[in-house]
Amino acid sequence: MIDGIKDKQMVRWHNNRERGKASLWDITPHYAEKLEVEKERAKLCKPIQAGVNLWQVTSGQQTHAVNLEIYTCGCRKWDLSGIPCNHAISAINNAKRFPEDYVCKFFKKPFYLAAYEPMIYPVPGEHDWTRTSGPDIEPPKFHVKKGRRKEKRIKGKFEVPKPKDSSRMATITCSNCGLQGHRYTNCKQQLRPELALRKNKHVVN
């Protein structure tokens, strides 16, 4: 089992390493889509500049202070996620800057490549193992318990049971318009910003 996990991780790390080098995106796809959602919400915000990097942003009934120098917002969403919130993006746009420059460096391409840079080296087979003078270590003995074996695991207290008539051959539902029978790539309605970015291979125009 451990050898199988090692082989899968070796292949996965190599594929991620090569795809990352050949990719054209600067921000990892998952967080690039989150940024597009916040950009759309930023259109409803009203920023007022108080200083060089200090802004007051109003959204609905809430007003927050945004500091572009230390990357903070009063709603604390930017502080916790590392992605500029809608309040911060509205201030960034009014300052004639780019929201992508204010995304945390951990979600950008250099850190992604650094995560998969270490190599998982091949391990020789049993025929190349070094023989020692000590006794061979045998696996522990497995004792079969009395009684009927449990075939189903014990479900959690708040776990929602799965429907019995579930099937893998379900109808496709569009994540853009919610209608069935097609995917967002073939949707005739205008795509949401995060879906449009996904369709464009996460390359920012």
N, C-alpha and C positions, 0 to 999 in steps of 0.2 A: 504494500500500500504506500509506504513512504517513498519507495523508488518510483512508483507511478505518479505521485504528487510532484516529485522532483522533475520528472520528464515533462509534465504539463506546464509547470512554472518556467522551465527552461525555454519551451516553445513560446509561451505567452510573453515572457520578457523580451525575447529576441524580436517577436513580431511588433510589440509596442515600441521597441527601440528603433526599428527600421521605419515603421509608420510615422513615428514622431519626427524623425529626421527628414522624411519626404513631405510632411504636412506643410500647408501654407497658412495655418492659423497661428495667431500669437497668444491667444487665450484658450485654455482647454475647452472643448466643445460644451461640456455640461454647464460650466460657469459663464461661457459666452452667451448661452441661451438665457440664463438668469439675468444677465446684464441687459439683454434686449427687452425683457419684461419690465425691468425697472425704468428703462428709457421711455417706454410707452406710458408708464404711470407718472413720469416726470412732467408730462405735458399738462397735468392738472395742478401743478405746483406754481406758486408765485414767489420768486426770490427777490430779496432786497439786500443790497450790499451795504455792509456796515464798516468794512475795512478792506485791507489788501486781500486777505484770504478768509475773511469772516463774513458770513451771510446769514440773513434771517429768512427762513423759507416757511411759507404758509401753505398747508394742504388741508382743505376742508375747514374743520374746527380746530385743527392742531397747528401749532407754530413751533419750529425747532431751530436751533442754532447749528450752523454747519461751519466747520473749520477745515479748509482745504489744505492747510499746512501740516496739520497733525492727523488728517484723515479721520475725523470724527463727526458724528451727527447726534443731535439730541435724542433721536429715536433709538439709538444704540444698535440699529440693524447693521450699519456699515462697520461698526466696531467689532461685532460678533462674526459676521460672515466674510469680511474682506472684500465684498463687492459693494460699490457705491449704491446707496439706496436712492429712491426717487427724489428725495429732498436734495441730496448731494449732487445728483446728476443735473437737476435744474440749475443749481448754482454753478456747476462746471460749464454748462452750456452758455450761461450768461457771461461767464468769464472768458468765453471764446477759447475753451480748452477741450480736450478729448477725454471722455469718461474711461476709455481703455487704459489711459496712463495712470489712473487712480485705482486700478484693480491690484489686489495684493500679489506680490511677486511669486507666491507659492502656486498660483493658478496660471502661470505663464509658461511658455515653451521651455526656457532654459531649465527651470526646476523640474518639469516633466521629464526631460531628457536625463537630468541628473538622477532622478529616482530609479530609472531603468539602466543606468550606466554600469553598475556592478554586474559582473558576469557570473552566471551559474555554470560551473565547469562540469564536463562529463565525468561520470564515476565508472571506473572499470568494473567488469562483471566478476562473478564469483570465481571464475577460472584464474583471475589475476590477483586474488587475495593472498596476503602473506600468511603462511601457516605458522602458528605459535606452538610452543611446547605444552601449554596448559590445556586442560580439558575443554571440549566444545561446550558452548553455552546453549542449552536446549530451551525451547519456548516453554512457558509455564503450562501446567496441565489444566485442561478445561473440564470442570465438573458440571455435568448436566443436572439441573435442579429437578426435583420431583414435581409432578403436576403438569397441567396443560400449559404449553408455551403461549405467551402473549404475542399476538400478531399485530396488534395496533398499539401505538404509543398513547400515553396518557395526555389528553389535551389540557391546555392551560385553562385557568378559571375564566378569563375574559376572551378566550379565543373563539372567533366566529366560525361555526362549522361550515364546511364547503357544501355547495349544493350537489345533490346526488346525480342530477342529470347534466353535470358539467361535461363538456366535450372539448377536445383540442381543435376540432373542426368548427369553430365558431364563426359567426358572420363578422366581417371586417367593419370596424367603425372608424370613421374619419375623426382624427383628433383636432381638426380645425373647425368643422361645422357641426359635428356630432351626428351626421347622417350615416347610414350603413350602406355597404356595397362598394366603398372606395376608400383609398388612403389619402393623406394630406397632400401627397405628391401629385395626385390627379384631381384635387379639389378645384372647382370652378370659382369658388368664392375667394376673396382676398385673404392671403395667408397672414396669420398672426406673426409678429416680428421674430419670435424665437423659432417658429417653424420655417419661416422664410430663410433664416440664417442656417438652419439645419439642412434645408434643401440646397443651399448654396455651398455645401461642404464646409460650413463655418468659416468662410472667407469673407471678411468685412469689405464691402464695396468702398 
